[in-house]
Amino acid sequence: MKLFPLPTALMLVALGCASTQVMPLTPVGQPAKPEGCRLEVFTDESRIQRKYTELAIITHKTKMDAFSSKSGAVITDVLRKEACGVGADALILRSVVHGRWGDAGTGEAIAIRFQ
């Protein structure tokens, strides 16, 4: 069995980690909605015809290994799931970048609640 030196082993583990972060933008949280809740998804703020409050900025970075999906659809699904968790009615996609082996896919969105 081949053993990797500790720095190499830690680097291999770090390359395989996906991460999602939610940064709240309001002092009072909203009740979470069930996973898979229905959300409107916008790619342009100017298309939103109602007043809304920004609840959180959500970011996601996929794993960089060869076996994980890094597609825009998978990234968007993760962003949607987190938006339901903060009680959002809709999501404004700011960026979704499809990844490939050696490069992580990334996404960023703003979770909003209609007034």
N, C-alpha and C positions, 0 to 999 in steps of 0.2 A: 504494500500500500504506500502510495506516495503522499508525503505530508508537505503542505505548503508552509513557508515561513509566515509568522504571525502577520506582518504588514500585508503580504499578498493575500492571505486568507481574509483579512478584514476588508481589503479592497474588493474582493470578489463578492463578499456579502453586501457591501454598500452598493455595488453596481446593480444588484438584484432587488433593491428595495423600492417599492412604489410609495408615494406619499401624497396625502391630501390634507390641505390646511383650510380652516374656516376662520376668517377674521371678522368678528362682529362689528357692525357699524352703528348699532343703536345700543343705548344703555339697558334697555329692557328687552329681553328675548320674547319671541313668539312661541306659542305651543307648537311642538313638532307635528307634522302631518305624517300619515302612514307611509312607509317605504313604497315607492311606485305611485305616489300621488300624481294627479294630473297637473301638469304645469304648462303654461304657455312659454315658448322659447322665442326670444328675439335676438337678432344679430345687429340691430340698429335701434338705438334709443328713440330716434325720431319717429319710429313706427308705433310707439306706444301711445295710445289715445286717451289714457286715463292717468290720473295722478297716482303716484306711488311713493313708497318709502324704501330706500335701500337698506336691506337687513344685514348683508354680509358679502364679503369678497371671498370666493371659493377658488382655490387653485388645486390642480392635480398634476402629478408627474408620474408617468408609468415606469415600470421596471425597464432596465436596459438589456436584459438577457434576450436570448434568441427565441424563447418559448412563450413569452407573454404578448398579448395583443396590445398594440400601440395605436390602434385605429382611432380616427376622430369620433366614430360612433361609440366606442367603448369609453373614451374620455368624456364625451358628453353625457353618457349614462351615469358615470360616477358623479359628475357635477350636478345632475338632476337629483340623484339620491341624496346628496348633501343638502341641496336646496329644500327638499321635503323635510329634512331633519331640522332646519331652522324655521319652518313654517311659511315658506315662500309661496306666493301665487304664481310667480313667473321667474324666468332666468334670462339675463342679458348676457349672451356669449361675447366676451371681449376677444378671446383668442383660443383656437384649437389647432394644434400642430401635430400632425400624424408623425409618429416616431418610426424608426427602423432599427435593426440590430446595431447596437453600439450607441444609438441616440435615443433618448427617452422621448416619448410623446408628452406634450404638455397642454394644459387647458386652464383658462381663467374665465370666471363669470361673476356677475353680480346677482345675488338673490334679492328679489323685490317682493313687496306686499302691496297690493292695491288699496287705496284709501276709500 
